[in-house]
């Protein structure tokens, strides 16, 4: 069993050192005792990441039984000023 608080701490550490364009993938298994709570804790944390810096997606099997795994993907977009955003739209 993994500790969701330690997972969140590890993700924060990785997010700080990850360069623009970097990707983190996480596979979560809800089928063990505490698995659903673990997913909820990690998912709650990932939804709080600022969308200007990160894109976070979740993939799950909707037609599978017996608690199939879930895939979460974090993509670091990078930081841009509003001037850079405007320039990028024009290019």
Residue pairs with C-beta under 8 A, 6 or more apart in sequence:
1 32
1 33
1 34
2 38
4 37
4 38
4 41
4 42
5 41
7 26
7 38
7 41
7 42
8 41
8 42
8 45
11 24
11 26
11 42
11 45
11 46
11 74
14 24
15 24
15 49
15 54
15 74
15 76
18 24
18 76
19 76
20 76
20 77
20 78
21 75
21 76
21 78
22 75
22 76
23 73
23 74
23 75
23 76
24 73
24 74
25 71
25 72
25 73
25 74
26 42
26 71
26 72
26 73
26 74
27 69
27 70
27 71
28 35
28 38
28 39
28 42
28 69
28 70
28 71
28 72
29 35
29 67
29 69
30 36
30 38
30 39
30 67
30 69
30 70
31 66
31 67
35 67
39 70
42 72
43 58
43 72
46 56
46 72
46 74
47 56
49 56
49 74
52 77
52 79
52 80
53 76
53 77
53 78
53 79
54 74
54 75
54 76
54 77
55 74
55 75
55 77
56 72
56 73
56 74
56 75
57 72
57 73
57 75
58 70
58 71
58 72
58 73
59 70
59 71
59 72
59 73
60 68
60 70
60 71
61 68
61 69
80 88
